[in-house]
Amino acid sequence: SLTVLQALEDGLRRAEADPSVKAVVICGENGRFSAGADIRGFSSPRRQGRALGPMVSLIESSRKPVVAAIEGFALGGGLEVALGCHYRIAHVKAQMGLPEVTIGLLPAAEGTQRLPRLIGVPAALEMITTGRHIPAAEALKLGLIDAVVEENTVEAATDLANKV
């Protein structure tokens, strides 16, 4: 939603400007990272110039390490946000994917560029063209995430952020 995009941008800009902030952890609330965009908003005009692609680029270009703490689902735009992060930690029960293709849409926030760079073209093409959700263990094997945890994902991501 526009509210989430605005909050994410505001938080990133505050962190970037604050010399006491050494790293950033992006997480969802209540054990959920992001199941992606609300497709009902696709038909409405963009307001205030907010779009997910530039937000993902803002994350990627941060001078400070940004770690995604993935719990629940990271689907569609949610996965694209995670792809913009420098590191990704996922809970063992997390699932990731780009399911928008199942309704005739291609990932539009540069996931089709970032995913192949991260996991290779064959694996990325399979994910992009099928919309299949992959579990955390498979995502780790593919190199999509950096670690799988069974405990508190945000805490593990914060520990990693403090180390890097």
C-alpha positions in Angstrom: 0.0 0.0 0.0 1.0 3.6 -0.3 1.1 3.8 3.5 3.6 1.0 3.7 5.8 2.4 0.9 5.8 5.8 2.6 6.7 4.3 6.0 9.5 2.2 4.4 10.9 5.2 2.6 10.7 7.5 5.7 12.4 4.8 7.9 15.2 4.2 5.4 15.9 7.9 4.9 15.9 8.5 8.7 18.3 5.6 9.2 20.6 6.8 6.4 20.8 10.2 7.9 21.3 9.1 11.5 25.1 8.4 12.2 24.1 6.3 15.2 22.3 3.8 13.0 24.8 1.3 11.7 22.4 -1.1 9.9 18.7 -1.6 9.1 16.4 -4.6 9.5 13.3 -4.8 7.5 10.6 -7.0 8.9 6.9 -7.5 8.8 4.5 -7.4 11.7 3.0 -10.4 13.6 5.1 -13.0 11.9 4.4 -11.9 8.4 7.0 -10.3 6.0 4.8 -9.4 3.0 2.5 -11.3 0.7 2.9 -8.6 -1.9 0.7 -5.8 -3.2 -3.0 -5.5 -3.0 -4.0 -6.1 -6.6 -7.1 -3.9 -6.1 -4.6 -0.9 -6.2 -3.2 -1.9 -9.6 -6.1 -0.1 -11.4 -5.9 3.1 -9.5 -3.5 5.9 -10.6 -0.3 6.2 -8.6 -0.6 8.8 -6.0 2.3 10.9 -4.7 4.7 9.2 -7.2 5.1 6.1 -5.0 6.1 2.9 -6.7 7.8 -0.2 -5.5 10.6 -0.4 -8.0 12.3 2.9 -6.9 11.8 1.8 -3.2 13.6 -1.4 -3.8 16.4 0.5 -5.5 16.5 2.8 -2.5 17.0 -0.2 -0.2 19.7 -1.7 -2.5 21.6 1.6 -2.7 21.7 2.1 1.1 25.3 2.8 2.3 24.3 0.9 5.5 23.7 -2.9 5.5 20.0 -3.8 5.1 18.8 -7.2 6.3 15.4 -8.7 5.5 13.9 -10.8 8.4 11.4 -13.0 6.4 8.6 -14.7 8.4 5.5 -16.1 6.8 5.5 -15.2 3.2 7.7 -13.0 1.0 5.7 -13.0 -2.2 5.5 -10.8 -5.3 6.5 -7.3 -4.2 7.4 -8.6 -0.8 10.1 -10.8 -2.3 11.2 -7.9 -4.5 11.7 -5.8 -1.3 13.8 -8.7 0.2 15.8 -8.9 -3.0 16.8 -5.3 -2.6 18.2 -6.0 0.8 21.9 -6.8 1.2 21.2 -9.9 3.3 18.1 -12.1 3.9 17.3 -14.3 6.9 14.2 -16.5 6.8 12.3 -18.5 9.3 12.2 -22.2 8.6 8.5 -22.0 7.8 8.8 -19.0 5.4 7.9 -19.3 1.8 9.0 -17.1 -1.1 7.8 -16.6 -4.7 6.6 -14.4 -7.5 3.0 -15.6 -7.9 1.7 -12.6 -9.9 2.4 -14.6 -13.1 -0.5 -16.8 -12.2 -2.9 -13.9 -12.8 -1.0 -12.7 -15.9 1.3 -10.2 -14.4 5.1 -10.1 -14.5 7.1 -9.0 -11.4 7.3 -5.2 -11.9 9.7 -4.0 -9.2 12.9 -5.3 -10.9 12.5 -8.8 -9.4 13.1 -10.2 -12.9 16.5 -8.6 -12.9 17.6 -9.1 -9.2 16.5 -12.7 -8.9 18.6 -14.1 -11.8 21.7 -12.2 -10.5 21.2 -13.8 -7.1 20.3 -17.4 -7.9 21.1 -17.9 -11.6 19.0 -17.7 -14.7 17.6 -21.3 -14.8 16.3 -21.2 -11.2 15.0 -17.7 -11.5 13.2 -18.5 -14.8 11.5 -21.4 -13.1 10.3 -19.2 -10.2 9.3 -16.3 -12.4 7.3 -18.3 -14.9 5.6 -20.7 -12.6 4.7 -18.5 -9.6 5.6 -21.5 -7.4 6.2 -20.7 -3.7 9.5 -22.2 -2.4 10.2 -23.1 1.2 13.1 -21.5 3.2 15.3 -24.6 2.9 15.1 -24.6 -0.9 15.7 -20.8 -0.9 18.8 -21.3 1.1 20.1 -24.0 -1.3 19.4 -21.7 -4.2 21.3 -18.8 -2.6 18.1 -16.7 -2.3 18.6 -16.3 1.4 21.6 -16.2 3.6 20.4 -18.2 6.6 17.4 -20.2 7.9 16.5 -19.9 11.6 14.0 -21.7 13.8 14.0 -19.0 16.5 13.1 -15.4 16.4 13.9 -14.2 12.8 14.0 -10.5 13.7 16.5 -11.2 16.5 18.7 -13.3 14.1 18.5 -10.6 11.4 19.5 -8.0 14.1 22.4 -10.1 15.1 23.6 -10.4 11.5 23.1 -6.6 11.0 25.2 -5.9 14.1 28.0 -8.2 12.8 28.2 -6.7 9.3 
